[in-house]
């Protein structure tokens, strides 16, 4: 279960006053480990390409 921040109850009450129907409180989201691994690898791969691109312009003397 996730921790609720200081605005949780205020936002929930405001939404309910505006006739919103809150069905899942808190909403839990699960992420597959394989998907998470793919995202991390993609970010590392992207950062490596950005680093190499920047090195073309900012070579140490």
C-alpha positions as CSV (number, residue, x, y, z in Angstrom):
1,X,0.0,0.0,0.0
2,X,1.4,3.4,-0.9
3,X,1.7,6.3,1.4
4,X,-0.9,9.1,1.1
5,X,0.4,12.6,0.8
6,X,-1.0,15.6,2.6
7,X,-3.4,16.5,-0.3
8,X,-5.0,13.1,-0.7
9,X,-8.1,13.7,1.4
10,X,-8.6,17.2,0.2
11,X,-8.5,16.1,-3.5
12,X,-10.7,13.1,-2.9
13,X,-13.3,15.3,-1.1
14,X,-13.2,17.9,-4.0
15,X,-13.7,15.2,-6.6
16,X,-16.6,13.6,-4.7
17,X,-18.2,17.1,-4.4
18,X,-17.9,17.4,-8.2
19,X,-19.8,14.1,-8.5
20,X,-16.8,11.9,-9.3
21,X,-17.1,8.2,-8.4
22,X,-13.9,7.0,-6.6
23,X,-13.7,3.3,-7.2
24,X,-10.2,2.3,-6.3
25,X,-8.5,4.1,-3.4
26,X,-5.6,3.8,-3.5
27,X,-5.1,2.6,-7.1
28,X,-2.4,0.0,-7.1
29,X,-0.3,-0.4,-10.3
30,X,2.1,-3.3,-10.9
31,X,4.9,-3.3,-13.3
32,X,6.3,-6.5,-14.8
33,X,10.0,-7.0,-14.0
34,X,10.9,-7.6,-17.6
35,X,9.3,-4.4,-18.7
36,X,11.1,-2.5,-16.0
37,X,14.4,-4.0,-17.0
38,X,13.7,-3.0,-20.7
39,X,13.0,0.6,-19.6
40,X,16.2,0.8,-17.6
41,X,18.3,-0.7,-20.4
42,X,16.8,1.8,-22.9
43,X,17.5,4.8,-20.7
44,X,21.2,3.7,-20.2
45,X,21.5,3.1,-24.0
46,X,20.0,6.5,-24.7
47,X,22.2,8.3,-22.2
48,X,25.3,6.6,-23.6
49,X,24.4,7.9,-27.1
50,X,23.7,11.4,-25.8
51,X,27.1,11.4,-24.0
52,X,28.9,10.3,-27.2
53,X,27.1,12.9,-29.2
54,X,28.2,15.6,-26.8
55,X,31.8,14.4,-26.8
56,X,32.0,15.2,-30.5
57,X,31.5,18.9,-29.7
58,X,33.2,19.1,-26.3
59,X,36.5,17.3,-26.7
60,X,39.0,17.9,-23.9
61,X,42.1,19.7,-25.0
